[in-house]
């Protein structure tokens, strides 16, 4: 299994959209992002079975998506 996969794109886009259009609370982001990765450890479904490295890359991709969404939101709102 690759460290980055098709789910990584979904993680990035999801957190980008959340930060850009929904909320900008880093505590809530960390709770939801890390919480979901922990929940995946116990899910009996095939999509949740990942290597430890992939879990770490998911968290990093989540962070990058959220950071970029937040950054672009701040740039847009500084102009007003």
C-alpha positions as CSV (number, residue, x, y, z in Angstrom):
1,X,0.0,0.0,0.0
2,X,1.3,3.4,-0.9
3,X,1.7,6.1,1.7
4,X,-0.4,8.5,-0.4
5,X,-3.4,7.1,-2.2
6,X,-6.8,8.2,-3.6
7,X,-8.1,8.7,-0.1
8,X,-5.3,11.3,0.5
9,X,-6.9,13.5,-2.2
10,X,-10.2,13.2,-0.5
11,X,-8.7,14.1,2.9
12,X,-7.0,17.1,1.4
13,X,-10.1,18.4,-0.4
14,X,-12.3,17.8,2.6
15,X,-10.2,19.8,5.0
16,X,-9.4,22.5,2.5
17,X,-13.2,23.1,2.0
18,X,-13.9,22.9,5.7
19,X,-11.2,25.5,6.5
20,X,-12.1,27.7,3.6
21,X,-15.9,27.8,4.0
22,X,-17.0,26.2,7.2
23,X,-14.8,26.9,10.3
24,X,-11.4,28.0,11.3
25,X,-11.0,26.5,14.7
26,X,-7.7,24.6,15.0
27,X,-8.7,22.8,18.2
28,X,-11.8,21.4,16.5
29,X,-9.9,20.5,13.4
30,X,-7.3,18.5,15.5
31,X,-10.0,16.8,17.4
32,X,-11.9,15.7,14.3
33,X,-8.9,14.8,12.2
34,X,-7.1,12.8,14.9
35,X,-10.3,11.4,16.2
36,X,-11.3,10.0,12.8
37,X,-7.9,8.3,12.4
38,X,-8.3,6.7,15.8
39,X,-11.8,5.5,15.0
40,X,-10.5,4.0,11.7
41,X,-8.3,1.7,13.8
42,X,-11.4,0.0,15.2
43,X,-13.6,-0.1,12.1
44,X,-14.1,-3.5,10.6
45,X,-14.2,-2.2,7.0
46,X,-11.6,-2.7,4.3
47,X,-11.1,1.0,3.6
48,X,-10.0,1.5,7.2
49,X,-7.2,-1.0,7.1
50,X,-4.1,1.0,6.5
51,X,-0.5,1.0,7.6
52,X,0.8,3.2,10.3
53,X,2.7,5.2,7.8
54,X,-0.5,5.8,5.8
55,X,-2.2,7.0,9.0
56,X,0.6,9.5,9.6
57,X,0.5,10.7,5.9
58,X,-3.3,11.1,6.3
59,X,-2.8,13.4,9.3
60,X,-0.2,15.4,7.4
61,X,-2.4,15.7,4.3
62,X,-5.3,16.8,6.6
63,X,-3.0,19.5,8.1
64,X,-1.9,20.7,4.7
65,X,-5.5,20.9,3.4
66,X,-6.7,22.7,6.5
67,X,-3.7,25.1,6.5
68,X,-4.1,26.0,2.8
69,X,-7.9,26.6,3.2
70,X,-7.3,28.8,6.3
71,X,-4.5,30.7,4.5
72,X,-6.6,31.4,1.5
73,X,-9.6,32.5,3.7
74,X,-7.3,34.9,5.5
75,X,-5.9,36.4,2.3
76,X,-9.4,36.9,0.9
77,X,-10.7,38.5,4.1
78,X,-7.7,40.9,4.5
79,X,-8.6,42.7,1.4
80,X,-11.9,44.0,2.9
